[in-house]
Protein backbone atom coordinates (compact mmCIF):
# COMPACT_ATOMS: atom_id res chain seq x y z
CA UNK A 1 0.00 0.00 0.00
CA UNK A 2 1.52 3.32 -1.06
CA UNK A 3 2.14 6.02 1.55
CA UNK A 4 0.10 9.20 1.63
CA UNK A 5 1.23 12.78 1.29
CA UNK A 6 2.20 14.99 4.23
CA UNK A 7 2.06 18.78 3.88
CA UNK A 8 4.67 20.43 6.08
CA UNK A 9 4.12 24.13 6.86
CA UNK A 10 6.80 26.10 8.74
CA UNK A 11 6.49 29.65 10.09
CA UNK A 12 8.78 31.76 12.25
CA UNK A 13 5.78 33.61 13.64
CA UNK A 14 2.02 33.66 13.23
CA UNK A 15 2.30 36.71 10.96
CA UNK A 16 5.28 35.54 8.89
CA UNK A 17 5.15 34.02 5.43
CA UNK A 18 4.74 30.23 5.57
CA UNK A 19 7.14 27.86 3.84
CA UNK A 20 5.31 24.78 2.58
CA UNK A 21 6.58 21.51 1.13
CA UNK A 22 4.86 18.18 0.41
CA UNK A 23 6.50 14.93 1.57
CA UNK A 24 5.53 11.27 1.59
CA UNK A 25 4.64 9.51 4.83
CA UNK A 26 7.54 7.07 4.39
CA UNK A 27 10.13 9.85 4.09
CA UNK A 28 12.43 10.41 7.08
CA UNK A 29 12.36 13.35 9.45
CA UNK A 30 15.89 14.32 8.44
CA UNK A 31 14.55 15.03 4.93
CA UNK A 32 12.12 17.52 6.46
CA UNK A 33 14.98 19.14 8.38
CA UNK A 34 16.95 19.48 5.17
CA UNK A 35 14.04 21.52 3.78
CA UNK A 36 13.74 23.48 7.05
CA UNK A 37 17.45 24.34 7.18
CA UNK A 38 17.19 25.92 3.72
CA UNK A 39 14.67 28.27 5.34
CA UNK A 40 15.94 28.72 8.93
CA UNK A 41 19.56 27.69 8.61
CA UNK A 42 21.44 24.76 10.20
CA UNK A 43 20.68 23.73 13.77
CA UNK A 44 17.08 25.00 13.76
CA UNK A 45 14.40 23.70 16.12
CA UNK A 46 10.82 22.76 15.18
CA UNK A 47 7.79 22.93 17.48
CA UNK A 48 4.68 20.98 16.45
CA UNK A 49 1.83 23.41 17.06
CA UNK A 50 -0.73 20.62 17.40
CA UNK A 51 1.11 18.07 19.58
CA UNK A 52 3.55 20.51 21.28
CA UNK A 53 6.43 18.11 20.34
CA UNK A 54 9.83 19.71 19.79
CA UNK A 55 12.42 18.41 17.33
CA UNK A 56 16.09 19.30 16.84
CA UNK A 57 18.59 18.12 14.27
CA UNK A 58 20.34 15.92 16.86
CA UNK A 59 17.30 13.75 17.55
CA UNK A 60 17.47 10.02 16.93
CA UNK A 61 13.99 10.58 15.52
CA UNK A 62 15.72 11.94 12.42
CA UNK A 63 15.91 8.37 11.10
CA UNK A 64 12.21 7.68 11.68
CA UNK A 65 9.56 8.06 8.99
CA UNK A 66 6.93 10.78 9.23
CA UNK A 67 4.25 8.11 9.60
CA UNK A 68 6.10 6.48 12.54
CA UNK A 69 6.22 9.88 14.25
CA UNK A 70 2.51 10.48 13.67
CA UNK A 71 3.20 13.34 11.27
CA UNK A 72 0.45 12.83 8.67
CA UNK A 73 -1.91 15.01 6.72
CA UNK A 74 -1.19 18.71 7.29
CA UNK A 75 1.42 19.46 9.95
CA UNK A 76 2.25 22.98 11.07
CA UNK A 77 5.52 23.81 12.81
CA UNK A 78 6.80 26.95 14.44
CA UNK A 79 10.48 27.22 13.49
CA UNK A 80 13.19 28.67 15.74
CA UNK A 81 16.61 29.54 14.36
CA UNK A 82 19.65 28.09 16.16
CA UNK A 83 20.76 31.44 17.61
CA UNK A 84 17.32 31.92 19.20
CA UNK A 85 16.97 28.54 20.88
CA UNK A 86 16.96 29.05 24.71
CA UNK A 87 20.08 27.70 26.41
CA UNK A 88 19.91 25.35 29.41
CA UNK A 89 22.63 24.53 32.00
CA UNK A 90 24.64 21.43 31.12
CA UNK A 91 23.51 18.35 33.04
CA UNK A 92 25.92 15.72 31.77
CA UNK A 93 25.66 13.29 28.86
CA UNK A 94 22.21 12.19 27.69
CA UNK A 95 21.08 9.28 25.59
CA UNK A 96 17.94 7.52 24.40
CA UNK A 97 15.03 8.66 22.21
CA UNK A 98 11.35 9.55 22.45
CA UNK A 99 9.76 7.69 25.35
CA UNK A 100 12.93 5.53 25.72
CA UNK A 101 15.10 3.63 23.27
CA UNK A 102 12.20 2.36 21.17
CA UNK A 103 10.70 5.82 20.56
CA UNK A 104 7.05 6.61 19.88
CA UNK A 105 5.95 7.36 23.47
CA UNK A 106 2.65 9.10 24.12
CA UNK A 107 1.92 12.68 25.11
CA UNK A 108 4.13 15.71 24.47
CA UNK A 109 7.88 14.93 24.17
CA UNK A 110 11.13 16.73 23.49
CA UNK A 111 12.76 14.72 20.68
CA UNK A 112 16.41 14.64 21.57
CA UNK A 113 18.87 12.45 23.43
CA UNK A 114 17.73 12.00 27.04
CA UNK A 115 17.74 9.64 30.02
CA UNK A 116 15.15 8.88 32.65
CA UNK A 117 17.29 10.37 35.40
CA UNK A 118 17.54 13.67 33.54
CA UNK A 119 13.88 13.91 32.44
CA UNK A 120 13.31 16.97 34.63
CA UNK A 121 15.93 19.02 32.78
CA UNK A 122 14.41 18.03 29.45
CA UNK A 123 10.95 19.04 30.61
CA UNK A 124 12.37 22.31 31.81
CA UNK A 125 14.04 22.89 28.46
CA UNK A 126 10.81 22.06 26.69
CA UNK A 127 8.93 24.53 28.91
CA UNK A 128 11.56 27.18 28.18
CA UNK A 129 11.12 26.59 24.45
CA UNK A 130 7.35 26.92 24.73
CA UNK A 131 7.73 30.09 26.77
CA UNK A 132 10.13 31.47 24.20
CA UNK A 133 7.69 30.79 21.38
CA UNK A 134 4.84 32.39 23.33
CA UNK A 135 6.94 35.46 24.02
CA UNK A 136 7.94 35.57 20.38
CA UNK A 137 4.30 35.51 19.34
CA UNK A 138 3.57 38.37 21.75
CA UNK A 139 6.50 40.35 20.36
CA UNK A 140 5.33 39.68 16.81
CA UNK A 141 1.80 40.77 17.77
CA UNK A 142 3.09 43.97 19.36
CA UNK A 143 5.25 44.61 16.29
CA UNK A 144 2.20 44.08 14.05
CA UNK A 145 0.19 46.59 16.15
CA UNK A 146 3.04 49.09 15.95
CA UNK A 147 3.33 48.55 12.19
CA UNK A 148 -0.41 49.19 11.82
CA UNK A 149 -0.02 52.43 13.80
CA UNK A 150 2.77 53.50 11.48
CA UNK A 151 0.59 52.67 8.48
CA UNK A 152 -2.24 54.75 9.94
CA UNK A 153 0.18 57.67 10.49
CA UNK A 154 1.34 57.33 6.90
CA UNK A 155 -2.26 57.24 5.64
CA UNK A 156 -3.04 60.40 7.61
CA UNK A 157 0.10 62.11 6.35
CA UNK A 158 -0.79 61.25 2.76
CA UNK A 159 -4.37 62.44 3.35
CA UNK A 160 -3.12 65.76 4.72
CA UNK A 161 -0.73 66.15 1.77
CA UNK A 162 -3.58 65.51 -0.66
CA UNK A 163 -5.80 68.02 1.16
CA UNK A 164 -3.06 70.68 1.08
CA UNK A 165 -2.50 69.99 -2.62
CA UNK A 166 -6.24 70.27 -3.27
CA UNK A 167 -6.47 73.60 -1.43
CA UNK A 168 -3.43 74.88 -3.31
CA UNK A 169 -4.94 73.94 -6.67
CA UNK A 170 -8.27 75.55 -5.73
CA UNK A 171 -6.46 78.78 -4.81
CA UNK A 172 -4.56 78.71 -8.10
CA UNK A 173 -7.80 78.16 -10.01
CA UNK A 174 -9.48 81.05 -8.17
CA UNK A 175 -6.50 83.26 -8.96
CA UNK A 176 -6.69 82.33 -12.65
CA UNK A 177 -10.43 83.04 -12.72
CA UNK A 178 -9.91 86.43 -11.03
CA UNK A 179 -7.17 87.33 -13.50
CA UNK A 180 -9.34 86.26 -16.42
CA UNK A 181 -12.25 88.41 -15.17
CA UNK A 182 -9.93 91.39 -14.71
CA UNK A 183 -8.55 90.94 -18.25
CA UNK A 184 -12.07 90.77 -19.72
CA UNK A 185 -13.08 93.93 -17.85
CA UNK A 186 -9.94 95.75 -19.02
CA UNK A 187 -10.55 94.59 -22.59
CA UNK A 188 -14.15 95.77 -22.44
CA UNK A 189 -13.08 99.16 -21.08
CA UNK A 190 -10.52 99.49 -23.85
CA UNK A 191 -13.15 98.57 -26.43
CA UNK A 192 -15.58 101.17 -25.08
CA UNK A 193 -12.86 103.81 -25.08
CA UNK A 194 -12.02 102.97 -28.69
CA UNK A 195 -15.71 103.25 -29.65
CA UNK A 196 -16.04 106.59 -27.90
CA UNK A 197 -12.91 107.85 -29.64
CA UNK A 198 -14.26 106.63 -32.99
CA UNK A 199 -17.59 108.37 -32.40
CA UNK A 200 -15.76 111.57 -31.47
CA UNK A 201 -13.67 111.40 -34.63
CA UNK A 202 -16.80 110.70 -36.66
CA UNK A 203 -18.55 113.76 -35.18
CA UNK A 204 -15.50 115.91 -35.87
CA UNK A 205 -15.39 114.67 -39.45
CA UNK A 206 -19.08 115.40 -39.97
CA UNK A 207 -18.61 118.85 -38.50
CA UNK A 208 -15.77 119.56 -40.91
CA UNK A 209 -17.85 118.23 -43.81
CA UNK A 210 -20.72 120.56 -42.91
CA UNK A 211 -18.38 123.50 -42.55
CA UNK A 212 -16.78 122.64 -45.88
CA UNK A 213 -20.12 122.36 -47.70
CA UNK A 214 -21.23 125.77 -46.39
CA UNK A 215 -17.99 127.46 -47.45
CA UNK A 216 -17.99 129.69 -50.53
CA UNK A 217 -14.92 127.92 -51.79
CA UNK A 218 -15.90 124.43 -53.03
CA UNK A 219 -12.30 123.17 -53.27
CA UNK A 220 -12.20 121.51 -49.82
CA UNK A 221 -15.42 119.65 -50.57
CA UNK A 222 -14.04 118.29 -53.82
CA UNK A 223 -10.95 116.94 -52.11
CA UNK A 224 -12.95 115.21 -49.30
CA UNK A 225 -15.83 113.77 -51.32
CA UNK A 226 -13.92 111.04 -53.22
CA UNK A 227 -12.43 109.66 -49.96
CA UNK A 228 -15.81 109.47 -48.19
CA UNK A 229 -18.10 108.46 -51.02
CA UNK A 230 -16.47 105.17 -51.97
CA UNK A 231 -19.77 103.32 -52.02
CA UNK A 232 -19.14 101.81 -48.60
CA UNK A 233 -20.99 102.67 -45.41
CA UNK A 234 -19.17 101.83 -42.19
CA UNK A 235 -22.09 101.33 -39.84
CA UNK A 236 -21.79 101.44 -36.06
CA UNK A 237 -25.00 100.59 -34.19
CA UNK A 238 -25.24 100.87 -30.39
CA UNK A 239 -27.94 98.65 -28.89
CA UNK A 240 -28.21 98.65 -25.08
CA UNK A 241 -24.73 97.63 -23.81
CA UNK A 242 -23.62 96.20 -27.14
CA UNK A 243 -22.03 97.91 -30.11
CA UNK A 244 -22.36 96.36 -33.56
CA UNK A 245 -20.06 97.23 -36.42
CA UNK A 246 -20.60 96.24 -40.05
CA UNK A 247 -19.89 97.65 -43.51
CA UNK A 248 -22.82 98.03 -45.92
CA UNK A 249 -23.15 99.28 -49.47
CA UNK A 250 -24.71 102.68 -50.07
CA UNK A 251 -27.27 100.91 -52.23
CA UNK A 252 -28.36 98.65 -49.36
CA UNK A 253 -31.77 99.40 -47.93
CA UNK A 254 -32.22 100.52 -44.34
CA UNK A 255 -34.22 97.30 -43.83
CA UNK A 256 -31.01 95.34 -44.48
CA UNK A 257 -29.40 97.13 -41.55
CA UNK A 258 -32.45 96.55 -39.35
CA UNK A 259 -32.52 92.83 -40.20
CA UNK A 260 -28.83 92.54 -39.31
CA UNK A 261 -29.36 94.24 -35.93
CA UNK A 262 -32.40 92.09 -35.03
CA UNK A 263 -30.46 88.95 -35.95
CA UNK A 264 -27.59 89.95 -33.68
CA UNK A 265 -29.56 91.09 -30.61
CA UNK A 266 -32.42 88.59 -31.03
CA UNK A 267 -35.17 91.14 -30.40
CA UNK A 268 -37.32 93.72 -32.18
CA UNK A 269 -35.67 97.14 -32.41
CA UNK A 270 -36.12 100.52 -34.04
CA UNK A 271 -33.30 102.60 -35.50
CA UNK A 272 -32.48 106.26 -35.13
CA UNK A 273 -29.70 108.53 -36.35
CA UNK A 274 -27.45 110.23 -33.81
CA UNK A 275 -26.75 113.36 -35.81
CA UNK A 276 -28.83 114.94 -37.02
CA UNK A 277 -31.31 113.33 -34.65
CA UNK A 278 -33.88 111.28 -36.55
CA UNK A 279 -36.08 108.32 -35.70
CA UNK A 280 -36.53 106.16 -38.80
CA UNK A 281 -40.08 105.11 -39.66
CA UNK A 282 -41.35 102.07 -41.52
CA UNK A 283 -41.41 104.03 -44.80
CA UNK A 284 -37.68 104.73 -44.41
CA UNK A 285 -36.90 101.03 -44.41
CA UNK A 286 -37.41 100.77 -48.19
CA UNK A 287 -35.01 103.65 -48.83
CA UNK A 288 -31.35 103.13 -49.70
CA UNK A 289 -28.72 104.27 -47.26
CA UNK A 290 -27.46 106.84 -49.74
CA UNK A 291 -30.93 108.33 -50.22
CA UNK A 292 -31.25 108.70 -46.44
CA UNK A 293 -27.90 110.48 -46.27
CA UNK A 294 -26.27 107.55 -44.48
CA UNK A 295 -22.86 107.46 -46.17
CA UNK A 296 -19.26 107.14 -45.06
CA UNK A 297 -19.04 106.53 -41.31
CA UNK A 298 -22.47 106.33 -39.72
CA UNK A 299 -23.47 105.89 -36.10
CA UNK A 300 -26.98 104.66 -35.36
CA UNK A 301 -28.79 103.79 -32.15
CA UNK A 302 -31.02 100.75 -31.80
CA UNK A 303 -33.84 100.79 -29.28
CA UNK A 304 -35.96 97.87 -28.15
CA UNK A 305 -39.40 98.04 -29.78
CA UNK A 306 -40.92 97.18 -26.41
CA UNK A 307 -39.31 100.17 -24.70
C-alpha positions, 0 to 999 in steps of 0.5 A: 500500500503506497504512503500518503502525502504529508504537507509540512508548513513552517512559520517563524511567527504567526504573521510571517510568510509560511514555507510549505513543502509536500513529503511522503509519509515514508520519508524520514524526518531528516529530509524535512529538516533538510528543507527546514534548514534551507529556510531557517539555517542549520541547527534549527528547532521545530515545534509541532503546534498541534502536539507541542512536540519539539524536534532538533537536528540531533534527535534520533527521531531523524531516522524515523519516517513521518508516519512512525512519528505520527506526522500525517496530513497537514502538519504545522511547525513553528520554526526557531533559528539556532541562535534563538533557541533558549540555552539550558545549563549542562547536566551531563551526557544524555542518551535515548530517544522519544519515550525511551530507546524504542521511541514513539511514546505518548503525550508531548515529548522533546525529541532529543537524546535524554535519560530517565534520570535527567527527564526533569531538565528536558521538561524544563528545556521544553517549557523554556522553548514553549515560553520562548515561542509564546513570548515571540508571538507576543512580540510579533503581535506587538510589532504588528500593532506598531506597524499598523499604527505607522501605516495609519500615520502614513495614511493620515500624512498622505491624506493631509498632503492631498488636502493641502494639494487640493487647497493649493490647486483651488487657490490657483484656479481662483487666482486664474479666474480672477485674473481672467475676469480682470482681463475681460473687464480691461478689454471691455473698457478698452473697447468702449474707449475705442468706440467713444474715440471713434464716435468723437472722430466721426462727429468731428469729421461730420462737422468739418464736412458741414463746414466745408459744404457751407464754405464759398470755396468748393475746393475743400469739398471736392478733395474730401468727397472722393475719400468718403463716397467710396460706395461703402458705409461703415455702420456702427450701431449701439444697442443697449450695452452692445455695439455692432459694427458692419460695412454696408453698401450705399445701395443697401436698404435701411431694412437690411441694416435693421434685419442685421441688428435684429439677428444679432440682438435677437429682439425687435428694435427701431433705428435712429440717427445720432446726428442729425437726430432722426427716428426712422419710420417704416417708410424709411426702411425701403429707402437706400442708405445713400438716399437717407444720407447715411454714407461714409461713417455712420453711427446709429442707435437701436432701441428695443421696440418694447421700450 
